[in-house]
Amino acid sequence: TNVLAVGLSSCVYLWSACTSKVTKLCDLGSEDCVTSVSWTHRGNHLAVGTNKGEVQIWDASKQKQIRTMGGHTARVGALAWNANQLASGSRDRHIYR
């Protein structure tokens, strides 16, 4: 799909390399900010890690949030997909998958 995801402050933006179009995917609001993003290897799903310790899964093609996962108590700085499984690492020193 040639789409780049960029987290800036509380927002995630999608930039299409084919059309050069920028779309705002989400805005976490003034109380949180984006700390990591990771695409699935195939498909249109994007994981978004937040400063408050949440991991959100988005369907980028539909611009719709699919799921929010809690568990972390601090900034989620690392996200990695292995097929359909997502691992998240946080400043709280925990890794969840």
Phi, psi and chi 1 to 4 in degrees:
 res  aa     phi    psi   chi1   chi2   chi3   chi4
   1 THR       -  -15.8   57.4      -      -      -
   2 ASN    55.8   50.8 -101.8   -5.5      -      -
   3 VAL  -121.2  131.8  177.3      -      -      -
   4 LEU  -102.6  131.4  176.0   70.7      -      -
   5 ALA  -102.4  133.0      -      -      -      -
   6 VAL  -130.8  126.6  178.6      -      -      -
   7 GLY   -96.3  120.7      -      -      -      -
   8 LEU  -128.2  112.4  -67.0  173.8      -      -
   9 SER    58.6 -117.0 -171.5      -      -      -
  10 SER   -97.1    5.0   64.5      -      -      -
  11 CYS  -118.5  153.4  -62.1      -      -      -
  12 VAL  -116.3  128.0  174.9      -      -      -
  13 TYR  -114.5  145.5  -63.0   93.1      -      -
  14 LEU  -113.1  128.4  -55.7  177.1      -      -
  15 TRP  -115.3  121.6  176.1   74.7      -      -
  16 SER   -87.5  121.8  170.6      -      -      -
  17 ALA   -70.5  -24.9      -      -      -      -
  18 CYS   -74.8  -39.0  -61.8      -      -      -
  19 THR  -112.8   -9.5   64.4      -      -      -
  20 SER    62.6   18.5  -64.1      -      -      -
  21 LYS   -85.2  138.6 -178.8 -179.5  175.4 -174.1
  22 VAL  -110.0  131.5  175.5      -      -      -
  23 THR  -127.8  136.0  -53.8      -      -      -
  24 LYS   -82.5  119.9 -175.5 -167.7  -70.7 -174.3
  25 LEU   -82.5  -45.1  177.7   66.7      -      -
  26 CYS  -157.2  162.2   66.2      -      -      -
  27 ASP  -135.5  118.4 -172.5  -18.0      -      -
  28 LEU   -78.9   -9.8  -57.1  177.3      -      -
  29 GLY    91.5  178.2      -      -      -      -
  30 SER   -75.4  -12.7   61.3      -      -      -
  31 GLU   -92.1   -4.8  -60.7  -64.6  -44.6      -
  32 ASP  -146.5  165.8 -153.4   -4.7      -      -
  33 CYS  -145.1  159.5   65.0      -      -      -
  34 VAL   -79.5  130.6  176.8      -      -      -
  35 THR  -118.6  -13.9   54.3      -      -      -
  36 SER  -164.2  152.5   52.7      -      -      -
  37 VAL  -140.1  148.9  -67.3      -      -      -
  38 SER  -155.6  127.5  180.0      -      -      -
  39 TRP   -84.8  149.1  -73.2  102.5      -      -
  40 THR   -66.5  156.4   54.9      -      -      -
  41 HIS   -65.6  -35.7  -65.0  -70.5      -      -
  42 ARG  -131.5  140.2  -67.7 -166.3  176.0  111.2
  43 GLY   108.2 -169.3      -      -      -      -
  44 ASN  -117.6   20.4  -66.2  -49.6      -      -
  45 HIS   -91.7  137.2  -67.4  126.0      -      -
  46 LEU  -126.4  130.7  179.1   70.5      -      -
  47 ALA   -95.5  138.2      -      -      -      -
  48 VAL  -126.3  120.6  176.8      -      -      -
  49 GLY   -95.0  145.8      -      -      -      -
  50 THR  -121.0  164.2   74.9      -      -      -
  51 ASN   -66.0  -27.9 -166.3   54.5      -      -
  52 LYS   -83.8   -2.2  -72.9 -172.3  171.1 -178.0
  53 GLY    98.2    8.8      -      -      -      -
  54 GLU   -89.0  153.8  -76.4 -171.9  -15.0      -
  55 VAL  -123.5  121.6  176.0      -      -      -
  56 GLN  -108.7  139.5  -59.9  177.9   -3.6      -
  57 ILE  -109.4  128.3  -50.9  -63.9      -      -
  58 TRP  -121.2  143.1  -73.4   80.9      -      -
  59 ASP   -92.9  103.7 -176.8  -33.1      -      -
  60 ALA   -68.5  -32.5      -      -      -      -
  61 SER   -68.0  -32.1   62.6      -      -      -
  62 LYS   -97.6   -6.4  -64.0  178.7 -178.2  175.4
  63 GLN    51.9   49.0  -64.8 -173.6   -6.8      -
  64 LYS  -134.0  135.9 -176.5  174.2 -178.9  177.0
  65 GLN   -76.0  131.9 -174.9  175.9  -10.8      -
  66 ILE   -95.3  -41.7  -61.6  169.7      -      -
  67 ARG  -157.6  151.5  174.6  173.7  -63.6  149.2
  68 THR  -123.4  130.5  -60.6      -      -      -
  69 MET  -116.6  129.5  -63.3 -179.1  -68.2      -
  70 GLY   -99.1 -164.5      -      -      -      -
  71 GLY   122.1  -41.7      -      -      -      -
  72 HIS   -80.4  150.8  -69.7  -64.1      -      -
  73 THR  -111.7    3.8   58.0      -      -      -
  74 ALA  -147.7 -178.7      -      -      -      -
  75 ARG   -50.2  131.6  174.9 -178.5   74.9 -131.6
  76 VAL   -91.8  106.0  177.0      -      -      -
  77 GLY  -101.6  -11.0      -      -      -      -
  78 ALA  -138.3  133.2      -      -      -      -
  79 LEU  -135.5  136.8  -63.9  165.8      -      -
  80 ALA  -148.0  134.2      -      -      -      -
  81 TRP   -98.7  142.6  -70.5   92.8      -      -
  82 ASN  -129.4   98.9 -179.5   13.7      -      -
  83 ALA    58.4 -117.3      -      -      -      -
  84 ASN   -98.7    6.7  -68.3  -31.0      -      -
  85 GLN   -99.6  136.4  -67.3 -175.6  -16.9      -
  86 LEU  -113.0  133.6  175.9   65.0      -      -
  87 ALA  -111.1  140.8      -      -      -      -
  88 SER  -130.1  138.3   59.9      -      -      -
  89 GLY  -119.8  142.7      -      -      -      -
  90 SER  -132.0  162.7  170.2      -      -      -
  91 ARG   -63.5  -17.3 -174.5  179.7  169.3  101.7
  92 ASP   -75.4    3.2   65.1   11.2      -      -
  93 ARG    72.5   22.7  -61.9  179.2  -62.7  172.9
  94 HIS  -114.5  146.9  -70.6   94.3      -      -
  95 ILE  -121.6  125.8  -62.5  171.3      -      -
  96 TYR  -118.4  147.1  -63.9  122.8      -      -
  97 ARG  -142.7      -   60.2 -177.2  178.3  121.9
